[in-house]
Amino acid sequence: MSIRDTRAGFTQAKFNDDASSFVIFEILVIAVAFGIGMQSWWWGGGIFLGGMIVMVTPILNILFCLAMTAAWAVAGFHIGEAIDQEGANYVIAILAGLISLGAHLGAIEWAEDMGAKD
């Protein structure tokens, strides 16, 4: 294995670790919102625990990735509408969707790496 391959692998692992922190933050925000909305610690804790289980479950993490990517794209679209410039809503929606897709795919790869058995 060359130094270049080792460096590339380390860089990818660091990116995936950072992406997993982003996704865990998303899950935490969703859990807090549900907990406050339902006025229950049980709901908040259950949503957080469920979100963490979803992240390590192979099929569910892909569905979560797609749903959260769509949510970021919709949020970007609404931000673009608030700017009230022609085309801003589409450009921001596409950028937000692509950035979040990259982060979510990195988090899925991180979860797979953490569960890998050598």
CNS distance restraints for C-alpha pairs under 8 A (distance, minus, plus):
assign (resid   1 and name CA) (resid   5 and name CA) 6.42 0.50 0.50
assign (resid   1 and name CA) (resid   6 and name CA) 7.04 0.50 0.50
assign (resid   2 and name CA) (resid   6 and name CA) 6.38 0.50 0.50
assign (resid   3 and name CA) (resid   7 and name CA) 6.04 0.50 0.50
assign (resid   4 and name CA) (resid   8 and name CA) 6.08 0.50 0.50
assign (resid   5 and name CA) (resid   9 and name CA) 6.07 0.50 0.50
assign (resid   6 and name CA) (resid  10 and name CA) 6.14 0.50 0.50
assign (resid   7 and name CA) (resid  11 and name CA) 6.09 0.50 0.50
assign (resid   8 and name CA) (resid  12 and name CA) 6.12 0.50 0.50
assign (resid   9 and name CA) (resid  13 and name CA) 6.10 0.50 0.50
assign (resid  10 and name CA) (resid  14 and name CA) 6.17 0.50 0.50
assign (resid  11 and name CA) (resid  15 and name CA) 6.24 0.50 0.50
assign (resid  12 and name CA) (resid  16 and name CA) 6.15 0.50 0.50
assign (resid  13 and name CA) (resid  17 and name CA) 6.13 0.50 0.50
assign (resid  13 and name CA) (resid 110 and name CA) 7.30 0.50 0.50
assign (resid  14 and name CA) (resid  18 and name CA) 6.28 0.50 0.50
assign (resid  15 and name CA) (resid  19 and name CA) 6.10 0.50 0.50
assign (resid  15 and name CA) (resid 106 and name CA) 6.95 0.50 0.50
assign (resid  16 and name CA) (resid  20 and name CA) 6.10 0.50 0.50
assign (resid  16 and name CA) (resid 103 and name CA) 7.65 0.50 0.50
assign (resid  16 and name CA) (resid 106 and name CA) 4.50 0.50 0.50
assign (resid  16 and name CA) (resid 107 and name CA) 5.47 0.50 0.50
assign (resid  16 and name CA) (resid 109 and name CA) 6.65 0.50 0.50
assign (resid  16 and name CA) (resid 110 and name CA) 5.21 0.50 0.50
assign (resid  17 and name CA) (resid  21 and name CA) 6.53 0.50 0.50
assign (resid  17 and name CA) (resid 106 and name CA) 7.78 0.50 0.50
assign (resid  17 and name CA) (resid 107 and name CA) 7.03 0.50 0.50
assign (resid  17 and name CA) (resid 110 and name CA) 6.25 0.50 0.50
assign (resid  18 and name CA) (resid  22 and name CA) 6.58 0.50 0.50
assign (resid  19 and name CA) (resid  23 and name CA) 6.39 0.50 0.50
assign (resid  19 and name CA) (resid 103 and name CA) 4.84 0.50 0.50
assign (resid  19 and name CA) (resid 104 and name CA) 6.64 0.50 0.50
assign (resid  19 and name CA) (resid 106 and name CA) 5.62 0.50 0.50
assign (resid  19 and name CA) (resid 107 and name CA) 5.07 0.50 0.50
assign (resid  20 and name CA) (resid  24 and name CA) 6.06 0.50 0.50
assign (resid  20 and name CA) (resid 103 and name CA) 7.60 0.50 0.50
assign (resid  20 and name CA) (resid 104 and name CA) 7.58 0.50 0.50
assign (resid  20 and name CA) (resid 106 and name CA) 7.05 0.50 0.50
assign (resid  20 and name CA) (resid 107 and name CA) 4.29 0.50 0.50
assign (resid  20 and name CA) (resid 108 and name CA) 7.75 0.50 0.50
assign (resid  20 and name CA) (resid 110 and name CA) 6.67 0.50 0.50
assign (resid  20 and name CA) (resid 111 and name CA) 7.86 0.50 0.50
assign (resid  21 and name CA) (resid  25 and name CA) 6.12 0.50 0.50
assign (resid  22 and name CA) (resid  26 and name CA) 6.32 0.50 0.50
assign (resid  22 and name CA) (resid 103 and name CA) 7.37 0.50 0.50
assign (resid  23 and name CA) (resid  27 and name CA) 6.23 0.50 0.50
assign (resid  23 and name CA) (resid 103 and name CA) 7.67 0.50 0.50
assign (resid  23 and name CA) (resid 104 and name CA) 6.75 0.50 0.50
assign (resid  23 and name CA) (resid 107 and name CA) 6.80 0.50 0.50
assign (resid  24 and name CA) (resid  28 and name CA) 6.10 0.50 0.50
assign (resid  24 and name CA) (resid  52 and name CA) 7.58 0.50 0.50
assign (resid  25 and name CA) (resid  29 and name CA) 6.16 0.50 0.50
assign (resid  26 and name CA) (resid  30 and name CA) 6.24 0.50 0.50
assign (resid  27 and name CA) (resid  31 and name CA) 6.08 0.50 0.50
assign (resid  27 and name CA) (resid  47 and name CA) 7.91 0.50 0.50
assign (resid  27 and name CA) (resid  48 and name CA) 6.11 0.50 0.50
assign (resid  27 and name CA) (resid  51 and name CA) 5.92 0.50 0.50
assign (resid  27 and name CA) (resid  52 and name CA) 7.59 0.50 0.50
assign (resid  28 and name CA) (resid  32 and name CA) 6.09 0.50 0.50
assign (resid  28 and name CA) (resid  48 and name CA) 6.06 0.50 0.50
assign (resid  29 and name CA) (resid  33 and name CA) 6.07 0.50 0.50
assign (resid  30 and name CA) (resid  34 and name CA) 6.18 0.50 0.50
assign (resid  30 and name CA) (resid  47 and name CA) 7.57 0.50 0.50
assign (resid  30 and name CA) (resid  48 and name CA) 7.76 0.50 0.50
assign (resid  31 and name CA) (resid  35 and name CA) 5.97 0.50 0.50
assign (resid  31 and name CA) (resid  43 and name CA) 7.46 0.50 0.50
assign (resid  31 and name CA) (resid  44 and name CA) 4.54 0.50 0.50
assign (resid  31 and name CA) (resid  45 and name CA) 6.78 0.50 0.50
assign (resid  31 and name CA) (resid  46 and name CA) 7.78 0.50 0.50
assign (resid  31 and name CA) (resid  47 and name CA) 5.09 0.50 0.50
assign (resid  31 and name CA) (resid  48 and name CA) 5.17 0.50 0.50
assign (resid  32 and name CA) (resid  36 and name CA) 6.00 0.50 0.50
assign (resid  32 and name CA) (resid  44 and name CA) 5.52 0.50 0.50
assign (resid  33 and name CA) (resid  37 and name CA) 5.89 0.50 0.50
assign (resid  33 and name CA) (resid  44 and name CA) 7.56 0.50 0.50
assign (resid  34 and name CA) (resid  38 and name CA) 5.85 0.50 0.50
assign (resid  34 and name CA) (resid  39 and name CA) 7.98 0.50 0.50
assign (resid  34 and name CA) (resid  43 and name CA) 6.47 0.50 0.50
assign (resid  34 and name CA) (resid  44 and name CA) 5.71 0.50 0.50
assign (resid  34 and name CA) (resid  47 and name CA) 7.53 0.50 0.50
assign (resid  35 and name CA) (resid  39 and name CA) 5.54 0.50 0.50
assign (resid  35 and name CA) (resid  40 and name CA) 5.12 0.50 0.50
assign (resid  35 and name CA) (resid  41 and name CA) 5.64 0.50 0.50
assign (resid  35 and name CA) (resid  42 and name CA) 7.29 0.50 0.50
assign (resid  35 and name CA) (resid  43 and name CA) 5.17 0.50 0.50
assign (resid  35 and name CA) (resid  44 and name CA) 3.93 0.50 0.50
assign (resid  35 and name CA) (resid  45 and name CA) 7.59 0.50 0.50
assign (resid  36 and name CA) (resid  40 and name CA) 6.67 0.50 0.50
assign (resid  36 and name CA) (resid  44 and name CA) 7.58 0.50 0.50
assign (resid  38 and name CA) (resid  43 and name CA) 6.91 0.50 0.50
assign (resid  40 and name CA) (resid  44 and name CA) 6.64 0.50 0.50
assign (resid  41 and name CA) (resid  45 and name CA) 5.98 0.50 0.50
assign (resid  42 and name CA) (resid  46 and name CA) 5.84 0.50 0.50
assign (resid  43 and name CA) (resid  47 and name CA) 5.99 0.50 0.50
assign (resid  44 and name CA) (resid  48 and name CA) 6.19 0.50 0.50
assign (resid  45 and name CA) (resid  49 and name CA) 6.07 0.50 0.50
assign (resid  46 and name CA) (resid  50 and name CA) 5.88 0.50 0.50
assign (resid  47 and name CA) (resid  51 and name CA) 5.93 0.50 0.50
assign (resid  48 and name CA) (resid  52 and name CA) 6.28 0.50 0.50
assign (resid  49 and name CA) (resid  53 and name CA) 6.28 0.50 0.50
assign (resid  50 and name CA) (resid  54 and name CA) 6.11 0.50 0.50
assign (resid  51 and name CA) (resid  55 and name CA) 6.30 0.50 0.50
assign (resid  52 and name CA) (resid  56 and name CA) 6.82 0.50 0.50
assign (resid  53 and name CA) (resid  57 and name CA) 6.30 0.50 0.50
assign (resid  54 and name CA) (resid  60 and name CA) 5.47 0.50 0.50
assign (resid  54 and name CA) (resid  61 and name CA) 5.41 0.50 0.50
assign (resid  54 and name CA) (resid  64 and name CA) 7.45 0.50 0.50
assign (resid  55 and name CA) (resid  60 and name CA) 7.15 0.50 0.50
assign (resid  55 and name CA) (resid  61 and name CA) 4.80 0.50 0.50
assign (resid  55 and name CA) (resid  64 and name CA) 7.78 0.50 0.50
assign (resid  55 and name CA) (resid 108 and name CA) 6.97 0.50 0.50
assign (resid  55 and name CA) (resid 111 and name CA) 6.81 0.50 0.50
assign (resid  56 and name CA) (resid  61 and name CA) 6.64 0.50 0.50
assign (resid  56 and name CA) (resid 108 and name CA) 7.76 0.50 0.50
assign (resid  56 and name CA) (resid 111 and name CA) 5.64 0.50 0.50
assign (resid  56 and name CA) (resid 112 and name CA) 7.24 0.50 0.50
assign (resid  56 and name CA) (resid 115 and name CA) 7.80 0.50 0.50
assign (resid  57 and name CA) (resid  61 and name CA) 5.83 0.50 0.50
assign (resid  58 and name CA) (resid  62 and name CA) 6.96 0.50 0.50
assign (resid  59 and name CA) (resid  63 and name CA) 6.65 0.50 0.50
assign (resid  60 and name CA) (resid  64 and name CA) 6.08 0.50 0.50
assign (resid  61 and name CA) (resid  65 and name CA) 5.97 0.50 0.50
assign (resid  61 and name CA) (resid 108 and name CA) 6.70 0.50 0.50
assign (resid  62 and name CA) (resid  66 and name CA) 6.27 0.50 0.50
assign (resid  62 and name CA) (resid 108 and name CA) 7.55 0.50 0.50
assign (resid  63 and name CA) (resid  67 and name CA) 6.14 0.50 0.50
assign (resid  64 and name CA) (resid  68 and name CA) 6.03 0.50 0.50
assign (resid  65 and name CA) (resid  69 and name CA) 6.00 0.50 0.50
assign (resid  65 and name CA) (resid 101 and name CA) 7.06 0.50 0.50
assign (resid  65 and name CA) (resid 104 and name CA) 5.49 0.50 0.50
assign (resid  65 and name CA) (resid 105 and name CA) 7.14 0.50 0.50
assign (resid  66 and name CA) (resid  70 and name CA) 6.14 0.50 0.50
assign (resid  66 and name CA) (resid 101 and name CA) 7.57 0.50 0.50
assign (resid  67 and name CA) (resid  71 and name CA) 6.20 0.50 0.50
assign (resid  68 and name CA) (resid  72 and name CA) 6.18 0.50 0.50
assign (resid  68 and name CA) (resid 100 and name CA) 7.74 0.50 0.50
assign (resid  69 and name CA) (resid  73 and name CA) 6.22 0.50 0.50
assign (resid  69 and name CA) (resid  96 and name CA) 7.98 0.50 0.50
assign (resid  69 and name CA) (resid  97 and name CA) 5.35 0.50 0.50
assign (resid  69 and name CA) (resid  98 and name CA) 7.72 0.50 0.50
assign (resid  69 and name CA) (resid 100 and name CA) 5.49 0.50 0.50
assign (resid  69 and name CA) (resid 101 and name CA) 5.48 0.50 0.50
assign (resid  69 and name CA) (resid 104 and name CA) 7.65 0.50 0.50
assign (resid  70 and name CA) (resid  74 and name CA) 6.14 0.50 0.50
assign (resid  70 and name CA) (resid  97 and name CA) 6.52 0.50 0.50
assign (resid  71 and name CA) (resid  75 and name CA) 6.13 0.50 0.50
assign (resid  72 and name CA) (resid  76 and name CA) 6.06 0.50 0.50
assign (resid  72 and name CA) (resid  93 and name CA) 7.48 0.50 0.50
assign (resid  72 and name CA) (resid  96 and name CA) 5.80 0.50 0.50
assign (resid  72 and name CA) (resid  97 and name CA) 5.75 0.50 0.50
assign (resid  72 and name CA) (resid 100 and name CA) 6.78 0.50 0.50
assign (resid  73 and name CA) (resid  77 and name CA) 6.15 0.50 0.50
assign (resid  73 and name CA) (resid  92 and name CA) 7.71 0.50 0.50
assign (resid  73 and name CA) (resid  93 and name CA) 4.40 0.50 0.50
assign (resid  73 and name CA) (resid  94 and name CA) 6.32 0.50 0.50
assign (resid  73 and name CA) (resid  95 and name CA) 7.71 0.50 0.50
assign (resid  73 and name CA) (resid  96 and name CA) 5.30 0.50 0.50
assign (resid  73 and name CA) (resid  97 and name CA) 4.44 0.50 0.50
assign (resid  74 and name CA) (resid  78 and name CA) 6.32 0.50 0.50
assign (resid  74 and name CA) (resid  93 and name CA) 6.31 0.50 0.50
assign (resid  75 and name CA) (resid  79 and name CA) 6.21 0.50 0.50
assign (resid  75 and name CA) (resid  93 and name CA) 7.16 0.50 0.50
assign (resid  76 and name CA) (resid  80 and name CA) 6.10 0.50 0.50
assign (resid  76 and name CA) (resid  89 and name CA) 6.76 0.50 0.50
assign (resid  76 and name CA) (resid  92 and name CA) 5.11 0.50 0.50
assign (resid  76 and name CA) (resid  93 and name CA) 4.22 0.50 0.50
assign (resid  76 and name CA) (resid  94 and name CA) 7.73 0.50 0.50
assign (resid  76 and name CA) (resid  95 and name CA) 7.88 0.50 0.50
assign (resid  76 and name CA) (resid  96 and name CA) 5.76 0.50 0.50
assign (resid  76 and name CA) (resid  97 and name CA) 7.82 0.50 0.50
assign (resid  77 and name CA) (resid  81 and name CA) 6.26 0.50 0.50
assign (resid  77 and name CA) (resid  88 and name CA) 7.93 0.50 0.50
assign (resid  77 and name CA) (resid  89 and name CA) 4.41 0.50 0.50
assign (resid  77 and name CA) (resid  90 and name CA) 6.04 0.50 0.50
assign (resid  77 and name CA) (resid  92 and name CA) 6.14 0.50 0.50
assign (resid  77 and name CA) (resid  93 and name CA) 4.53 0.50 0.50
assign (resid  78 and name CA) (resid  82 and name CA) 6.25 0.50 0.50
assign (resid  78 and name CA) (resid  89 and name CA) 6.59 0.50 0.50
assign (resid  79 and name CA) (resid  83 and name CA) 6.47 0.50 0.50
assign (resid  79 and name CA) (resid  89 and name CA) 6.75 0.50 0.50
assign (resid  79 and name CA) (resid  92 and name CA) 7.53 0.50 0.50
assign (resid  80 and name CA) (resid  84 and name CA) 6.68 0.50 0.50
assign (resid  80 and name CA) (resid  85 and name CA) 7.39 0.50 0.50
assign (resid  80 and name CA) (resid  87 and name CA) 7.88 0.50 0.50
assign (resid  80 and name CA) (resid  88 and name CA) 4.82 0.50 0.50
assign (resid  80 and name CA) (resid  89 and name CA) 3.55 0.50 0.50
assign (resid  80 and name CA) (resid  90 and name CA) 7.14 0.50 0.50
assign (resid  80 and name CA) (resid  91 and name CA) 7.76 0.50 0.50
assign (resid  80 and name CA) (resid  92 and name CA) 5.95 0.50 0.50
assign (resid  80 and name CA) (resid  93 and name CA) 7.42 0.50 0.50
assign (resid  81 and name CA) (resid  85 and name CA) 7.33 0.50 0.50
assign (resid  81 and name CA) (resid  88 and name CA) 7.01 0.50 0.50
assign (resid  81 and name CA) (resid  89 and name CA) 5.18 0.50 0.50
assign (resid  83 and name CA) (resid  88 and name CA) 7.23 0.50 0.50
assign (resid  83 and name CA) (resid  89 and name CA) 7.99 0.50 0.50
assign (resid  84 and name CA) (resid  88 and name CA) 7.40 0.50 0.50
assign (resid  85 and name CA) (resid  89 and name CA) 7.80 0.50 0.50
assign (resid  87 and name CA) (resid  91 and name CA) 6.30 0.50 0.50
assign (resid  88 and name CA) (resid  92 and name CA) 5.92 0.50 0.50
assign (resid  89 and name CA) (resid  93 and name CA) 5.96 0.50 0.50
assign (resid  90 and name CA) (resid  94 and name CA) 6.07 0.50 0.50
assign (resid  91 and name CA) (resid  95 and name CA) 6.16 0.50 0.50
assign (resid  92 and name CA) (resid  96 and name CA) 5.91 0.50 0.50
assign (resid  93 and name CA) (resid  97 and name CA) 5.96 0.50 0.50
assign (resid  94 and name CA) (resid  98 and name CA) 6.09 0.50 0.50
assign (resid  95 and name CA) (resid  99 and name CA) 6.03 0.50 0.50
assign (resid  96 and name CA) (resid 100 and name CA) 6.02 0.50 0.50
assign (resid  97 and name CA) (resid 101 and name CA) 5.93 0.50 0.50
assign (resid  98 and name CA) (resid 102 and name CA) 6.22 0.50 0.50
assign (resid  99 and name CA) (resid 103 and name CA) 6.37 0.50 0.50
assign (resid 100 and name CA) (resid 104 and name CA) 5.99 0.50 0.50
assign (resid 101 and name CA) (resid 105 and name CA) 6.03 0.50 0.50
assign (resid 102 and name CA) (resid 106 and name CA) 6.14 0.50 0.50
assign (resid 103 and name CA) (resid 107 and name CA) 6.23 0.50 0.50
assign (resid 104 and name CA) (resid 108 and name CA) 6.23 0.50 0.50
assign (resid 105 and name CA) (resid 109 and name CA) 6.26 0.50 0.50
assign (resid 106 and name CA) (resid 110 and name CA) 6.14 0.50 0.50
assign (resid 107 and name CA) (resid 111 and name CA) 6.17 0.50 0.50
assign (resid 108 and name CA) (resid 112 and name CA) 6.24 0.50 0.50
assign (resid 109 and name CA) (resid 113 and name CA) 6.13 0.50 0.50
assign (resid 110 and name CA) (resid 114 and name CA) 6.17 0.50 0.50
assign (resid 111 and name CA) (resid 115 and name CA) 6.29 0.50 0.50
assign (resid 112 and name CA) (resid 116 and name CA) 6.03 0.50 0.50
